[in-house]
Amino acid sequence: MLLWLRAALSLYLLVWAAGSVHAGVSVVIVSSERSPAYVEAAAALLVELERLGVPRTETRQQTALEFQSAGPDNPKLVVALGVQAALTVAKTAPKYPVLCALLPRTSFEFVLRETGQRSSEQFSALFFDQPLERQLELVRLALPAVKNIGVLWGPESRSKESAFKTAAAFKFSSVVQGHVADESALFAPLKKVLASADVLLALADPQVFNAQTIQNILLTSFRAQVPLVGFSPAYVRAGALLAVFSTPEQVGRQVAGLVKEVWLGGALPAVPLYPSSFNVLVNDHVARSLGLSLDAALLTARLKSAESAK
Amino acid sequence: MKTPCVKALSIRARMLLAVWLPVLLIASLLTAVFLSARMDDMDEAYYLKSQALIRQLAVSSEYGLFSANAAQLQVLAVAALQESDVISVAILDSRGNTLFAAGQSRYTQRPALGSTPSATFDATSAVDLLTQPVLASSVQLDDLLESTPPRAALKPIVLGYVLVEFSQAKLLARGREVLLLGGVVLLLGLLLASFLALKLGQGVMDPISRVGVSIQQIGQGNFSVHNPVLADDPLRDLQAVLNQTAKRLALSRDDLQQRILVATNALREKVEEAENATLSKSRFLAAASHDLRQPTHALGMFVARLAQLPHDPQTTGLIKNVEDSVLVMQDLLDGLLDISRLEANAVPVCWSTFPIETIFERLRGTFALVAQEKDLYLQVRTSVAWVTSDAALLQRVLINLVSNALKYTTTGGVVVACREVTGGLVGGLAGGQKIRLEVWDSGQGIAPEHHQAIFTEFFQIGNQERNRTQGLGLGLSIVQRALRLLGHPLALCSRLGQGSRFSFELPRAAPVLALPSPPEVVVPTREFEGRRVLLIEDDVLVLAALESLLASWGCASRGATGGRAALVCLERGWVPDLIISDYQLPQGDCGIEVVAQLRTQLGLAVPACLMSGDMNPSLIQAAKAAHLTLLHKPVRPAKLRSLVRHLLWSA
């Protein structure tokens, strides 16, 4: 009797172990590639998960390619880091919940369109870009003198136009808009915007703001003595005055919280989230050139407090 | 002195070339290498500069093009135009419209504008046209937000184009300058090299030319050449050796000359000795001939007289033998004396034109009997030819030849013939023609090895024991010398066992009016009965002999030993019918004078003749001048007889 029990137990353990090896992984983290940002995010996620009580054995890391070539799995949750991972995961028509992270909103919408998925509890996202409110608030906090806010709309960011107008109306006197049809006809709308705007808020649109145009945009805005508020630290480094952003680590940590939820049996948020933690980066040289003095830490704190107050 | 100079020049030229050519080659090579490197460097610098300029311009005009800021572009373009070599600058927007242009553009057609830089070269105007697209500079945005949605590799955004024209004129000018400089340097280098070569060459050429001149002089025989040996002379040793050689050559030449002198002197002495010997021999022979002739002459006459006297048969036989011996002796003596005279060149040649037939007749007369005795035929072909020669010598020659022929023939015979030979370029039948006299015999022949030897004295083929009855062996020697004297070369054709043919040529002559030959009258022995003959002879024996002989002929002769004795003979009123006188008479009398004296004494032109042992040409001349016949001693009785007859009957 004892023998049979022991055998059954060992069998059960064996099955459980096998199961855990093969199908017992709860969380699969799929990264688009092994670039530093993804690695950072994944690492932070794992650390946070561990801290939260999800053992590392429950998790597995894969790249998008590996995920694609690997056999069918049955995890509890898949975290797709980056657009490629999200696309790959989405294309497999998963039965399990998928959380896309480290991708901007537009990209998530693109993925949804491409794969025919719908944003739901099964397929959610944690956006990488900042909410419009936060950006506008930052502008107001950093540059209180600003009355007219300028913005360049490109073919991809146009969709946000109405939302922006609504949001900006509360904080600023006017919104100066410029519509860019394509990269080559950038100068005219830019000039127009810079002519009357006090600040130029850059909203992610690859057609307008990319590696090749940013130099000239920055130069032009600088000549016009109009500060540019970017949407990533790279822009600040390139010459934008300041930007609010979330680091991959921060994103990873937030993802860990969501994963924990699911792991405990909960569900993903039905509506994609924006990052909750953020940083503000200031380019002191540009600030000095423009005759401004800004403190990044202070701004971060104020922005945090402004948000929490809301 | 042309040869050494020419030779030295070629050596000089060669030396110059030896120095100059490597310098030329090296200098040319170096110049070429470095010039080409320099040119390449200049070209590269030009291109790099032009590329750098246009790139810089493109970069600088990025913002101006982005912001369509013509003013900024203008500044840039104008600044670019200030650069050297830049002709024109044009900045175009992305659609190709010219936003700003500066300078005088030379291109007529704008090149195709693409997203890569291009360059075209117009060879006629040496202008480079460079186009550079102005691309929006890219900032590194390592951002996740950039990679969404996935885009293809970012296409570079072309903001516009920059067109710059560069002129290569200055480059080409610089290139030409460099080439010119290189050429000048090369030339200078070569000149310097030539100068050095000449200078150095001098130091080598001068010694060489000196040595060359010395050698040439030595070659010409001048051994007194002596060049000073200088310490700095590269050919010092050669020069010293040359001097030494010249000295030695001079010494050896002197030595040689000395020896030659000594040898010549010795030779001259020997020659003199030999000449003296010959002269003494000749004199000896001449003296001997004169002395020998007298007794032989007397002997002959005595024997003749003896033969006329009655004897018993035994005595007659003995006397016959003695006569024969005397004849042989006389022949031998004649032969010996003839040869000695011919040797001493003491034989006078008297040229006359006579018919050859006369000699032929005498040949027939002389040898007919001999031939008959030996049972050989003797044919002397008659000829009507006349010749110019010495009759006596010619006769002697033919007699000797025929005698030899008969002697050495056992069967067959001897033929003497006379042939015409057409020869000579002188026109006329008689003038230029020659006739050849030939003596054929069918005798034992003469072996080729003896053809030369038979003409030497005392040489006889097959007479080892020197049998004197076969003669002395002088016959052919006399023949050869006589013919040589006459100038008729002798030709011999003979084969052993088949006979011989001796022939010689003599000039033909036109017939001269023939002298009537004295009629041959047969007279009895005592034909001179009662004739008075006056004999003048200093030799007593000869005189006695003559007297005896004449007495046998019936003459009443009186003898005188000298001119005075002769005159004494005449004083008694005795008138001679004939005078026979010796030429050389005692007390310096001359026979001719004595005869003349006698003739004046008598007042009659008494026929006279002279006798002499001497064959002096002057004597013969004198006799001829005096119209006196000259007889040579020893006188044959028969000859004397005929002469006496002739003189007596012609009186």
Interface residues (C-beta under 8 A of the other chain):
Chain A: S32 A37 G82 V83 Q84 L102 L103 P104 T106 S107 F110 F128 D129 E183 S184 L186 F187 K191 A204 P206 N210 A211 Q212 T213 I214 Q215 N216 L219 T220 F231 S232 A234 Y235 A238 P248
Chain B: E62 Y63 F66 S67 A68 S94 L135 A136 S137 S138 V139 Q140 L141 D142 D143 L144 L145 E146 S147 T148 P149 P150 R151 L154 P156 I157
